Amino acid sequence: MAIHPTAIIDPSAQLSPGVSVGAYSVIGPRVQIGQDTEIQPHVVIDKDTIIGQRCRLYPFASVGADPQDMKYAGEQTQLVIGDEVIIRESATIHRGTTGGGGVTRIGDKCLIMATCHVAHDCQLASEVILSSFAVMAGHVNIGEQAIISGSTAIHQFVRIGRHAFVGGMSGVVKDVPPYMILAGVRDQAVVVSPNVVGMKRRGFTEPAIEAITGAFKLLHTRRLLQEVLAEIESAWPQCPEVGIIVDFYRNSVRGVYR
């Protein structure tokens, strides 16, 4: 364990073997840091934060700070960060609120690039990528291996489906369906196409990609959504990815882009 003499570590913090802490970093009360995680200089880990193994936090990252919620009254809430997460320079991630379940959660192997903001009660699944200047309000839920491009702003309570790709400078106010590419601002944002390149890179089978593409084409017809979803289910009953798309639309509260 390598701790720089200028680092400030609260006595209640728990650091596992192999943790390194750089110059002028501050680790607050009730923080837990997993084995072989690297805390570089000038990082602030505020309080009540659990960080997994083999993570890397870069200079001026601030994690575990109080939520920016007017209803927050000092109650004890958490930030939980998984294994092998990379948090780059000046990124900010806040703890949860009791109204949102009390926990902000970052899944394993996420990459949070410089200057991103993850607000209270957000839930990021594994291997999510947030590009620089991407920001999200509270209670956002992002599915596994989704990619959020730079300078994107995401409205509170929005869901981003698994393997989705959100284009740069987008303004997202509704749910983004799984396996799809979205681009645009607010109500002008559109689902451009299936994320075929991303799915191929991740080993999706050709039949699965063809089924997702077929579902995309039907969803872009000018018909009632429930009729389209029923037709999609009937056309590809054995494709689990299509079932995920259908369930995502049916369970939406904010509405889903088409």
N, C-alpha and C positions, 0 to 999 in steps of 0.2 A: 504494500500500500504506500503510495507516494502522495503526501499532503504538503503543499507549499506552506511555508511558515506564515505567509500573509493571509491565507485562507481562514475564514471564520466559520466554525462548525458548532452548531448547538449541541449541548451534551446529550440531548435525547435522540439525536440523529443516529441511524444505524448504517454503517458502511461495511459492505462485504469485502472479503479478500480480493486484492487486485484492483480496487478502486483507486483512481488517481484524481486529485483535485488541484487545479492550477491556481496561480497567483490571484489574490483578491476576490476569489469566489466566495459566496456566502451560502451556507446550507442551514436552513432553519429548523424549527422544532418538528419532531415526529416524522422526519424524512427518512425513507429507507432506500438505499441504493444497492443494486445487485452487483454481482461479481464481475470484475474486469470492465466496468463502466468508466469512461473517461470524461471528467468534468474539466473543461479547459478554463483558461483565465477569465475572470470577470463574469462568471455565470452566477445568477441568483436563483436558488431553489427555495421558495418562500416557506412553505409549511405543509404538513399533511400530504406529502407527495410520495408515491411509491414508483421507483424507476427500476426497470428490469436489468438483465445482464447484457453486457457487451454493447451498451448504448454509448453514443458520443454527443455531448452537448458543447456547442461552439461558443466563442466569446459573445457576451452581452445577451445571450438567451435568458429569458425570464420565465420560469415555469412555477406553477403552484401558487400564484398570487390570488388575492381575493377576487371573486367574480364581479364583473361590472354590471350589477343588477341592483336596481333601487330597492328591491325587497330584501336584499341580503342584510342580515343583522348580526353578523359575526359568528353564526353557528359553524360548527366544525364539519367541513366537507372535504372531499378528496380529489386528487388528480392521480390517475393510475396510468403509467406508461409501460408498455410491454418490453420484450427483449429486442436487441439489435435495432433500436430506433435511433435515427440521426436527426438532430435538431440543430439547424444552422444559425448563423449570426442574427441576433436581434429578433428572433422569433419569440412570440409570447403565447403561453397556454395557461388558462385560468382553471381553478378548481370549480367543482359543481355547486349547485344550490339545492336546498331541500325540496324546492318545488320541481326540480328536474331529476330527482333520484339521488342527488348528493354526490355524484361522481362524474367527472370528465374522464374519458378513457381513450387512450391511444394504443392501437393494436401493435402486434409484433412487426418489425421490419418496415415501419413507416419512414418516409423521408419528408421532413418538414423543412423546406428551404428558407433562406434568409428572409426576414421581415414578415413572415406569415403570422396570422393571429387565429388562434383556436379559442373560442369563447366558452363560457360555462356550459356544462352539461352536454357538450358535443361528444359523439361516439364515432370514432374512426376504427374501422376494421383493419385487418392485417394488410400490409404492403400498399397502403394508400400513399400517393405522392401529392404533396401540395407545393406548387411552384411559387417562386418569389412573389410577394405582395398579394397572395391569395388571402382573403379574410372571410371569416364566417361569424355570424351572430350565434346566439345561444341555441342549444337543443338541435343542432344539425347532426344528421346521421349519414355517414358515408360508408358504402359497402366495400368489400375487399377488392384490392387492386384497382380501384378507381383512381383517375388522374385528374387533378384540378390545375388548369394552366394559370399562368401568371396574371396578376391584377384582376382576378375574379372575386366578386362579392356575392356571398350566399346569405339569403334571408333566413331568419330564425325558423326552426321547425321543418326546414326543407330536408328531404331525403335524396341522396345521390345513390343510384343503384350500383351494384357490383360490376366491375369491369367497364364502367362508363368513362367517357372522356369529355371534359368540359373545356371548351376552347378559351383562349386568352381574352381577357377584358370582358368576360360575360357577366351579366347581372342575373342571378338565379333566384326566382321568387316562387317557383313551383318545383315539384319533384322531377328528377331526371331519371328516365327509365334505365334499367340494367342493360349493359352491352351496347349502349348507343352513344353517339357523339352529339353533343349539344353546343350551339354557339348563338350568341346574340344577347340582347339586353332586355330584361324583364319580360313583358308580354310579347315582345318581338323576337324572343329567343325561339329557336326551332331545333328539332332533332334532325340533324343533317343526314345521317346514315348510320348503319350499324358500325361498331368499332372493329371492323374486320382485321385490320393490321394488328391491333392489340390482341385480339382473340387468337390469331395465328401464332403470335409470339408466345402465347401462354399455352399452346398445345391443344386448342379446341379442335374437335374433329370437323371434317368438311360437312357431314350431315347436320351437325349442330349449328354451324355457321349458316348453312343454307336455310335451316328452319328459322333461325333468328332473322335472317334477311327477309324471308317470306312474311313473318309476323310484322316486321317493320313496314313492308309495303301495304299490308292490310290496315295497319294503324293509321296510315296516311290517306286512306280513302275518306270521303265526306259522308260517313255513316255514323249512326249512334254507337257510342263506345261499347255498350254492353253487347250489341249484336256482333261487333267486330271481335270482341274477346271470346265470345262463344264460338265463332267460326275458327279462330286461331286454336282454341282448345281441341276442336274437332279435327282440324287438319294435321296437328302434330301431337297426338295424345301421349306418345312415348318419349318426348323430348323434355327432359327436366328443365333446361334453360328456358324454353317457351313457357312452361308452367310458372317459373319464377317471374317472368315478365307479366303474365296475366295476373298473378297474385299481387304484384307490385301496383298495378293500376287499380285493382279492386280495393286494395287496402289504403289507398291514398286519402289523406284529409285535405291537403292543399290543392289537389289536382296535379296531373302529370302532363308534362309537355308531350306533344304528338308531332 
